[in-house]
Amino acid sequence: MSDLMVFVEHRDGSVSNVTKEILSVASALSQELGVDLHALVLGDNKFDDLSSQLAEYGADQVLVLEHSELGTYLGENFESAVVSVVESGNYGAVMFPATAKGKDLAPRVAASLNTVMASDVSQIEIVEGDLQIRRSLYGGKVFARMRFTAFPAVITIRPNVFPAIRSSGIGQVENVDVSLPTSQGHTVRAIETPGRKTLDVSEAQTVVSGGRGLKDPENWKLLEDLRDTLGPDVALGASRAVVDAGWRPHGEQIGQTGKTVAPKLYFAVGISGAVQHLAGMRTSQVIVAINKDADAPIFGVADYGIVGDAMEVLPALTKEISQLKSEE
């Protein structure tokens, strides 16, 4: 088996949690196979501080590609950069996070390399010397196990399914130089961000999530009040039903077709608990469910349950938490 590569997602000088998770599982695989683990960093700034973070989770070599065209994500540029690095090496697998960026970039890379791809992988192991993965099909109703026959295999891994475990790697830094294609008229002119710094729901330690039980998108203000009362490091989540209805952006969707979360505390408000939603949040450490239907499936996985109208429960809960925090 050849070396393994992990594409690094980073922001403001920090490696994303999902990248640490992928590095952790890839490090264990590389040790079992007796190969090296490479971490690929793209961007337009210096990355000296990232190398230590990557080595801490098992990266033996950190490949750094700096280019003025890689400051903001544009699929064509990132695809060309990744493909050039992969073709210059000898890799058995290239792993990406199953995030918005990874889901866009990985298929591009696989197509350019004319190789196989497995998406949204939830398990990966070595079987008889070969990589074997498991991924869900048909909305999580069945699981498929696959082995690769073409290489390098391109894999996207779901966030929050593997633990981020520190495993010291060598962390040797190598600067890589590639030529990017001439611009074809595509460019990123500006990036708009909301006034409040938005925490990615897949990386939050506390998630306040809502569903159709909130009845109207205007009632989302009740969830926002609870979020703000709990603290700054809390993210809002949503069920697929309200995202499909246009109440909330897709980036907040939790479930089989959305994001997988594993926070310490998860509030499920007005969410019945369909199997697709449970697939994305059932690994939360503590689950609090609020639903007026006492027979809602969400209570089957909840640690604490409140049977009642969310319109009445949320204001009372927010007020009580606010009073408790003021006494600290």
C-alpha positions in Angstrom: 0.0 0.0 0.0 1.2 3.5 -0.8 1.2 6.6 1.4 -2.0 8.2 2.6 -2.9 11.9 2.2 -5.4 14.1 4.1 -6.6 17.4 2.7 -6.5 20.0 5.5 -9.3 22.4 6.2 -8.2 25.4 8.2 -9.4 28.8 9.2 -7.7 31.7 11.0 -4.6 29.7 11.8 -6.5 26.7 13.2 -7.0 23.2 11.9 -10.7 22.2 11.8 -11.9 19.5 14.1 -13.0 17.2 11.3 -9.4 17.4 9.9 -8.1 16.3 13.3 -10.6 13.4 13.3 -9.5 12.3 9.8 -5.8 12.6 10.6 -6.4 10.4 13.7 -8.0 7.5 11.9 -5.5 7.9 8.9 -2.6 7.8 11.3 -3.7 4.5 12.8 -4.2 3.1 9.2 -0.8 4.3 8.1 0.9 2.7 11.1 -0.9 -0.6 10.4 0.1 -0.4 6.8 3.7 0.7 7.5 3.4 3.8 5.2 3.6 7.6 5.8 0.8 10.0 6.4 0.9 13.3 4.5 -1.2 16.4 5.2 -1.8 18.8 2.4 -2.3 22.5 3.2 -3.4 25.0 0.6 -3.7 28.8 1.0 -2.1 32.2 0.4 -0.4 32.7 3.9 2.4 31.2 6.0 1.4 28.0 7.8 4.2 27.5 10.3 1.8 27.3 13.2 -0.3 24.6 11.4 2.5 22.1 11.1 2.7 21.5 14.8 -1.1 21.0 15.0 -1.0 18.5 12.2 2.0 16.6 13.6 0.1 16.4 16.9 -2.5 14.3 15.2 -0.2 12.0 13.3 1.0 13.8 10.2 4.5 12.6 9.2 4.9 15.1 6.4 3.1 18.5 5.9 2.9 19.5 2.3 2.4 23.3 2.0 1.3 24.9 -1.2 1.1 28.7 -1.1 -0.4 30.7 -4.0 -2.2 34.0 -4.3 -5.1 32.2 -6.1 -5.7 29.9 -3.1 -6.6 32.5 -0.5 -10.3 31.8 -1.0 -11.9 28.6 -2.2 -12.5 28.2 -5.9 -13.1 24.6 -7.1 -11.1 24.8 -10.3 -8.0 26.2 -8.6 -8.1 23.8 -5.6 -8.7 20.8 -7.9 -5.7 21.6 -10.0 -3.5 22.1 -7.0 -4.5 18.9 -5.3 -4.3 16.8 -8.4 -0.8 18.1 -9.2 0.4 17.2 -5.7 -1.2 13.7 -5.8 0.2 12.9 -9.2 3.7 13.9 -8.1 3.6 11.4 -5.3 2.6 7.8 -4.7 -0.7 7.6 -2.8 -3.1 4.8 -2.0 -5.8 7.1 -0.7 -6.6 10.8 -0.5 -9.1 11.7 2.2 -11.3 14.8 2.5 -13.8 15.9 5.1 -17.4 15.5 4.0 -18.0 19.2 4.4 -19.3 21.7 1.9 -15.8 22.3 0.6 -14.8 18.6 0.7 -18.0 17.5 -1.1 -17.3 19.9 -3.9 -13.6 19.3 -4.2 -13.3 15.5 -3.8 -15.4 14.5 -6.8 -13.5 17.0 -9.0 -10.2 15.4 -7.9 -11.5 11.9 -8.4 -12.7 12.7 -11.9 -9.4 14.4 -12.9 -7.5 11.4 -11.6 -9.9 9.0 -13.3 -10.2 7.0 -10.1 -12.8 5.6 -7.7 -14.5 7.6 -4.9 -16.5 6.8 -1.7 -18.4 9.5 0.0 -19.7 10.1 3.5 -17.7 7.2 4.9 -18.5 6.3 8.5 -16.0 3.5 9.0 -12.6 2.7 7.5 -10.2 -0.2 8.3 -7.6 -2.5 6.9 -8.9 -5.9 5.8 -6.4 -8.4 4.3 -4.0 -5.6 3.5 -6.6 -3.5 1.7 -8.7 -0.4 2.6 -12.3 -1.3 3.4 -14.9 1.4 4.1 -18.5 1.4 5.2 -21.1 4.0 4.1 -24.8 4.3 4.5 -27.3 4.0 1.6 -31.0 4.7 1.2 -31.2 7.3 3.9 -29.3 5.3 6.5 -31.5 2.2 6.1 -28.7 -0.1 5.0 -24.9 0.0 5.1 -22.5 -1.0 2.3 -19.0 -2.3 2.8 -16.6 -1.6 -0.1 -13.0 -2.4 -1.0 -11.0 -0.4 -3.5 -9.5 -1.8 -6.7 -8.3 1.4 -8.2 -5.8 3.9 -6.7 -5.5 6.4 -5.4 -8.9 6.0 -3.8 -10.7 9.3 -3.1 -12.6 9.3 0.2 -14.8 11.8 2.0 -15.3 11.1 5.7 -18.3 12.3 7.8 -17.5 14.7 10.6 -18.0 13.5 14.2 -17.8 9.8 13.5 -14.2 9.3 14.5 -12.6 10.6 17.7 -9.7 13.1 17.4 -6.9 11.3 19.1 -3.4 12.8 19.5 -0.8 10.6 17.9 2.6 12.3 17.5 3.8 12.4 13.9 7.1 13.7 12.5 5.5 16.8 11.0 8.3 17.5 8.5 7.3 20.5 6.4 7.8 20.5 2.6 6.9 23.5 0.4 5.3 22.5 -2.9 5.2 24.5 -6.0 2.6 23.9 -8.8 1.3 25.9 -11.7 -2.4 26.7 -11.6 -4.4 27.0 -14.8 -5.1 30.4 -16.4 -8.3 31.9 -15.0 -11.4 31.0 -17.1 -13.4 34.0 -15.9 -14.3 32.5 -12.5 -13.2 34.5 -9.5 -14.3 35.2 -5.9 -15.0 38.9 -5.7 -16.2 39.1 -2.1 -17.3 37.0 0.8 -20.3 38.0 2.9 -20.5 36.9 6.6 -23.3 37.5 9.0 -22.9 40.2 11.7 -22.8 37.6 14.5 -19.9 35.2 14.2 -21.5 32.0 13.1 -20.2 28.8 14.7 -20.3 25.7 12.4 -22.9 23.4 13.8 -20.6 20.3 13.3 -17.9 21.8 15.5 -20.1 23.2 18.3 -20.1 21.8 21.8 -23.7 22.8 22.3 -26.4 22.8 19.6 -29.9 24.2 19.8 -31.9 22.6 17.0 -35.5 23.2 15.8 -38.1 21.5 13.7 -41.6 21.9 12.4 -42.9 22.0 15.9 -41.9 25.7 16.0 -44.8 26.3 13.5 -43.4 29.4 11.9 -39.9 30.7 11.0 -40.5 33.8 13.1 -40.6 31.6 16.2 -36.9 30.8 15.6 -36.2 33.9 17.7 -37.0 31.7 20.7 -34.2 29.3 19.7 -31.9 32.3 19.2 -32.7 33.6 22.7 -31.9 30.2 24.2 -28.6 30.1 22.2 -27.5 33.5 23.3 -28.4 32.8 26.9 -26.3 29.5 26.9 -23.2 31.4 25.6 -21.2 32.4 22.6 -20.0 28.9 21.7 -23.5 27.5 20.8 -24.7 26.8 17.3 -28.2 26.6 15.8 -29.3 23.5 14.0 -32.4 22.5 12.0 -34.3 19.5 10.8 -34.5 18.7 7.1 -38.2 19.7 7.1 -37.6 23.3 8.0 -34.6 23.6 5.7 -36.7 22.3 2.8 -39.4 24.7 3.7 -36.9 27.6 3.4 -37.0 28.5 7.1 -33.3 27.9 7.7 -30.1 27.7 5.5 -28.8 24.2 4.5 -25.6 24.8 6.5 -27.7 24.3 9.7 -29.3 21.0 8.6 -28.6 18.0 10.8 -29.2 14.5 9.7 -28.4 11.9 7.1 -28.5 14.4 4.2 -27.1 17.2 6.4 -24.4 17.4 9.0 -23.4 15.0 11.7 -22.9 16.5 15.1 -21.6 15.1 18.4 -21.9 18.0 20.9 -21.8 17.6 24.7 -25.3 19.1 24.8 -28.0 18.9 22.1 -31.5 20.5 22.3 -34.1 19.0 20.0 -37.0 21.4 19.9 -40.1 20.5 18.0 -38.3 17.7 16.2 -40.2 14.4 16.0 -37.1 12.3 15.6 -37.2 10.7 12.1 -34.5 8.1 11.5 -32.7 10.5 9.1 -32.4 13.2 11.8 -31.3 10.7 14.5 -28.5 9.5 12.2 -27.0 12.9 12.5 -27.2 13.6 16.2 -27.7 10.5 18.2 -24.0 10.4 19.3 -24.5 13.7 21.3 -23.5 13.2 24.9 -26.6 14.7 26.4 -29.9 15.1 24.5 -32.7 17.3 25.7 -36.0 16.9 23.8 -39.0 19.3 23.8 -42.1 18.1 22.0 -45.8 18.2 22.6 -46.2 14.6 21.3 -45.3 12.3 24.2 -44.9 9.4 21.7 -42.4 11.2 19.5 -39.4 9.0 18.6 -37.0 11.6 19.7 -37.8 10.7 23.4 -36.4 7.3 22.7 -32.9 8.7 22.5 -33.3 11.7 24.8 -31.6 11.8 28.2 -34.1 14.5 29.3 -37.6 15.1 27.8 -40.2 17.8 28.2 -43.6 17.1 26.9 -45.2 20.5 26.1 -45.6 23.3 23.6 -42.2 24.7 22.6 -43.8 28.2 22.4 -44.4 28.0 26.2 -41.4 25.8 27.3 -38.6 27.8 25.5 -39.2 31.2 27.1 -39.5 29.6 30.6 -36.4 27.5 30.0 -34.4 30.5 28.7 -35.5 32.6 31.7 -34.5 29.9 34.2 -31.0 29.4 32.6 -30.5 33.1 32.6 -31.2 33.4 36.3 -28.9 30.4 37.1 -26.1 32.0 35.1 -26.5 35.3 36.8 -26.1 33.6 40.2 -22.7 32.1 39.2 
